[in-house]
Amino acid sequence: VVLIEDEEAIADLVRMYFEQEGYRLIHAPTGERGLDAVRDRDPRAVLLDLGLPGMDGIEVCRRIRGFSDVPVIMLTARDAEVDKIVGLEIGADDYVTKPFSPRELVARVRAVLRRSEEAPRTAAVVEVDGWEIDSGRREVRPSEGDPIRPTAREFDLLWYLAENRGLVLSRGQILEAVWGYDYFGETRTVDVHIRQLRKKLDGIPIETVWGVGYRIAD
Ligand code: CA
């Protein structure tokens, strides 16, 4: 796990918890060094502080997404910042607000890793309104034009909706199935990923069911 965090006290605390749980933690105090660590060490997860000296966490996340699908969990100082960064759609997988419990942070990382290490599903293709969603290639083929490859998380979300087409899925259900942890109140994470999917797959028939959640019609 790579931790990109400028505050030594937080880094020490996080390191202690992760090492106790058997993870190896590589700490980088700046965004630039963090990017190097992600490139060189190919970690299984990245914990990324938003407020860093020099290059901020938003820019670091964008750059990581330029070359890697590694799960990124953003650490933010205020709840209000979550809205702001969610709005920027930078491709983070999850958000944790400071002060966080290191135990919860370990739980989130474990959930993210469990998810990415699950045995691959039997490859299958689901067809929705002329779109082919291919779980083997993890790509989506529109009726016209080139295949589109969403990020790993976006694809998992789309696949979950497609596998359960016809059913209305609540944000809590989606969080648990796709992110793999019980609902902590971060339903915005689901909304922003839906928004990204709609943007990348223009016209994909994901319906918003107000007050409930989302569905792909049967
Ligand atoms: Ca900071």
Boltz pocket constraint, residues with backbone or C-beta under 6 A from the ligand:
constraints:
  - pocket:
      binder: B
      contacts: [[A, 5], [A, 6], [A, 7], [A, 49], [A, 50], [A, 51], [A, 52]]
      max_distance: 6.0
